Amino acid sequence: MDSSISSIRMQTTSPDGQIPEMELIFNDCSIHGQFHDLPSFQVSIERVLRIRARARRYGSDLLCHRNVVSANVMPGCPMQRAVQVLDRDKQRALMQWLTSNGPFWDDDRQHSGDDWLEYNGEIVTETAVGETAYCTLSGLPRGLVSIEPSCWLHRTLSVRYRENGDTRFVKIPNYWSVDTVSSILAAAPAKIGSWDDLDGVARKRCSNLEFTPDSFRPLDGHPFNGNVAERLLQRLEVLHKLKSCFNDRGERTPEGHRIYQQYFTGSKAWFSDSSDTEKSQFESALTFPNPLNAAEPLFCTWHGKVKTPQLRIHFTWPMRASEPTYIVYVGPKITKR
């Protein structure tokens, strides 16, 4: 088994000690005009398709960037033109993945264009390499899948992250073998297979939170998606962690402030408040039963966000050490206009 497997396991552990499921991201940097002819590209891209098929067999997928189809396979030959060498079925499957079906990591990207991420002296911000490194630093396990041949065939990539004068290095795993990816996925915990599974796992892992009895019922009838379920769980785990970040005086700890800055501020924040217009227009829909006092319902305008599809987690706020944090709603966006 690759040494990179153990490196990511040491860096990412969920609250209950389980190793979180790792998402795989197609390395757009690994397509850099290196092919000398289209038949060579055909062999390599078909291997990537097999890796994706194997990931989907295990209930996972291979994320890509919406613009990777424009990368040059050969000088002056973008992938969207090079794919014509494939037979019709494989060509259709590839283009549907890269242009319409995804999943696309840039729909839910964690790092911004202002982050300094560097590999081997080159800036990798706004690439799959940068996203994978940033997510790993944030406790969200990710792994790269690179195309072979390329100049990216190293089992572990050490990415440099600079912030406010400080430098950190993060090692991320990189795969290009179908068999290696199969071994990784086979050893991973079982994927969440339904919304009911998500309900059960969330209540177990996120014991610092109080889930109302019907908090997950809005997902009934909504098409299940395993990757979306993982994103919802990641957001719940952030709230779970934040709830533990108070000192004996009830003040937020430095770790709590770090979590707040990372996930509750900025344009890419996972959590935010509803606008004043939404609070007024959707006041009734944003009001939920109080499990302890029916006479005092809970007005929950703060929410966690998954963008594609638009799902929300509504919870009580502000979070205080002396009060329960209720998760009152997990389901489709309420404030649609």
Rosetta blueprint (number, residue, H / E / L):
1 M L
2 D L
3 S H
4 S H
5 I H
6 S H
7 S H
8 I H
9 R H
10 M H
11 Q H
12 T L
13 T L
14 S L
15 P L
16 D L
17 G L
18 Q L
19 I L
20 P L
21 E L
22 M L
23 E E
24 L E
25 I E
26 F E
27 N L
28 D H
29 C H
30 S H
31 I L
32 H L
33 G L
34 Q L
35 F L
36 H L
37 D L
38 L H
39 P H
40 S H
41 F H
42 Q H
43 V H
44 S H
45 I H
46 E H
47 R H
48 V H
49 L H
50 R H
51 I H
52 R H
53 A H
54 R H
55 A H
56 R H
57 R H
58 Y L
59 G L
60 S L
61 D L
62 L E
63 L E
64 C E
65 H L
66 R L
67 N L
68 V H
69 V H
70 S H
71 A L
72 N E
73 V E
74 M E
75 P L
76 G L
77 C E
78 P E
79 M H
80 Q H
81 R H
82 A H
83 V H
84 Q H
85 V H
86 L L
87 D L
88 R H
89 D H
90 K H
91 Q H
92 R H
93 A H
94 L H
95 M H
96 Q H
97 W H
98 L H
99 T H
100 S H
101 N H
102 G L
103 P L
104 F E
105 W H
106 D H
107 D H
108 D H
109 R L
110 Q L
111 H L
112 S L
113 G L
114 D L
115 D L
116 W E
117 L E
118 E E
119 Y E
120 N L
121 G L
122 E E
123 I E
124 V L
125 T L
126 E L
127 T L
128 A H
129 V H
130 G H
131 E H
132 T H
133 A H
134 Y H
135 C H
136 T H
137 L H
138 S L
139 G L
140 L L
141 P L
142 R E
143 G E
144 L E
145 V E
146 S L
147 I L
148 E L
149 P L
150 S L
151 C L
152 W L
153 L L
154 H L
155 R L
156 T E
157 L E
158 S E
159 V E
160 R E
161 Y E
162 R E
163 E E
164 N L
165 G L
166 D E
167 T E
168 R E
169 F E
170 V E
171 K E
172 I E
173 P E
174 N E
175 Y E
176 W L
177 S L
178 V H
179 D H
180 T H
181 V H
182 S H
183 S H
184 I H
185 L H
186 A H
187 A H
188 A L
189 P L
190 A L
191 K L
192 I L
193 G L
194 S L
195 W H
196 D H
197 D H
198 L H
199 D H
200 G H
201 V H
202 A H
203 R H
204 K H
205 R H
206 C L
207 S L
208 N L
209 L L
210 E E
211 F E
212 T L
213 P L
214 D L
215 S L
216 F L
217 R H
218 P H
219 L H
220 D L
221 G L
222 H L
223 P L
224 F L
225 N L
226 G H
227 N H
228 V H
229 A H
230 E H
231 R H
232 L H
233 L H
234 Q H
235 R H
236 L H
237 E H
238 V H
239 L H
240 H H
241 K H
242 L H
243 K H
244 S L
245 C L
246 F E
247 N L
248 D L
249 R L
250 G L
251 E L
252 R E
253 T L
254 P H
255 E H
256 G H
257 H H
258 R H
259 I H
260 Y H
261 Q H
262 Q H
263 Y H
264 F H
265 T L
266 G L
267 S L
268 K L
269 A L
270 W L
271 F E
272 S E
273 D L
274 S L
275 S L
276 D H
277 T H
278 E H
279 K H
280 S H
281 Q H
282 F L
283 E L
284 S L
285 A L
286 L L
287 T E
288 F E
289 P L
290 N L
291 P L
292 L L
293 N L
294 A L
295 A L
296 E L
297 P L
298 L E
299 F E
300 C L
301 T L
302 W L
303 H E
304 G E
305 K E
306 V E
307 K L
308 T L
309 P L
310 Q L
311 L E
312 R E
313 I E
314 H E
315 F E
316 T L
317 W L
318 P L
319 M L
320 R L
321 A L
322 S L
323 E L
324 P L
325 T L
326 Y E
327 I E
328 V E
329 Y E
330 V E
331 G E
332 P E
333 K L
334 I L
335 T L
336 K L
337 R L
